[in-house]
Amino acid sequence: MKEGMTIGQLARSVNLADSTIRFYEREGLLRPAGRTPGNYRFYGSEARDRLAFIRAAQAAGFELADIKSMLAFQDGRIAPCAEVLQLVNTRLDSVRAQLRKLRHVESVLVEFQRACTRRPWAKACPVIETLSPRSQDRARRR
């Protein structure tokens, strides 16, 4: 066998499940360096580096499609900064939209929290009352 690691050895070396590595292969993000005479996949040290890149990119908020594009750029040995910048801008727009939604959810939950602390011994829960379809119907009729 050429020098390399089995999928299990690679998975342990980067603290990932074998199934995750197989998933990355199916998605075209990772390729084995070759096969053993017994037809097992084997991987070189570059696979470890590639997995580290994938995990770092995911931690930065990139989606797998973005990561696949960046890896293709990297494999081409060119520095397509304009293309990567477009990926960054698109992802940043998406994150900002998610943050706006989360801020709204936060403000609703804070209001619910305040309503509960203002009326701790009320017969009816203000949160349940607010979310109930009946109370929403009454509010619309007003």
N, C-alpha and C positions, 0 to 999 in steps of 0.2 A: 504494500500500500504506500502511496505517496504520503509525505508528511502532512498531517492534518488531524482534525478532530471529528469525531462522530457527532451526530445531531445532539445526542445526550450530553456529550462533553462540552459542546458549544453552549448548549442551554444552561448547564451548570456554571459555566465560566462567566456568563452575563446575567445570571439569575432570572432566566425566562423559562417558560414551559416549552417543551418540545413542540407542542401544538401551535404555539405562537410563532415559532420559527417556520413551521410548515405553512401557516397562514401567510406569513410574509413572502414565502416562496410562491404560493398560489397567486398573490397579488403582484408579483413581479418585482418585489423590493430586494430580494436576496436570491442568490444562486449558489448551489454547492460548487465547490472547486472541482469535484469529480465524483467518481464512484469507486468503491473498493472492488476487489475481485469477487466478493460476495454480494455485490450490487447495493451496498450501503452507501448513503451519501457521506461525503467527507468535506470538511470546510477548513480553509486556511485562516490565518490570523486576520486577514482583511475582512472576513465575515464578522468577526468580533467588532472591528472598527465600524463597519457598516451598521451593525445593530446598535452600537453606541450612538451613531448619528441619528438613526431612526428614533430612538428613545429620547434623545435631546430635542429633536424637532417636534415630537409629540408633546413633550413637556413645555415647549414654547408655544403650543397651541395650533400647530399645523396639522391638517388632516392628511390621511394617507395619500390622497391624490396629489396634494402639494409636495409631500415628501418624495413620492415617486418621480415627480417632475424634477425636483432638486437633485435626486440621485442620478437621473438621466443627464442633467447638466454636468454633474460631477464626473460621471463616466465618460463624457465627451471631452473631458480635460479642458473645457473652456470656462470662462468666468462670465456667464450671461447675467450680469448684475441687473440689467433692466427687467429681464424676465422674473428673476427672483424678487426684485422690488415689487413687481405687480402681484406676485403671490403674497408677499408681506402686506401690501396695501389691502388686498381683498380680504385676507384673514383678519386684519385689524378692523376693517369695517364691520365684519361679522361679530367680532368680539365686542365692539362698541355697542352694536345693536343688542347683543345679549346682556350687556351691562345695563342698558336702559331698561330692559324688561326686568332684570333682577332688582334694580332700584325701585321700580313700581311695586314689585312683589314685596320688597322690604317695607315700603311705606304702608301697604295694606296690612301686613302682619303687625307692624308697630301700632296701627290703629286698632286692630283686633286686641292686641295686648293691653292697650290703654282702656278699651271698652271693658275688658274682663277685670282689670284692677279697679276700675271705677264702680263696678257693680258685682263685687265678689259673692254677695249673698242673694242675688236676683233669682227669681224662680226659673227664668229662662236664660239660657246662655246667649249673650249678645252676638257671638260669632255664628252660632247655629241659626239664630234668628236672621242675621244678615244674609247668610248663604242659602237660607230656605227659599224655595221657589214661591211660597205663599207671600213671604215678606217682600220679595222682589216684585211680585204682581201688585201688591198694595202700593209700593213705591212708584210704580209706573202709572197707576191710576190717579195719583195725586197731581 
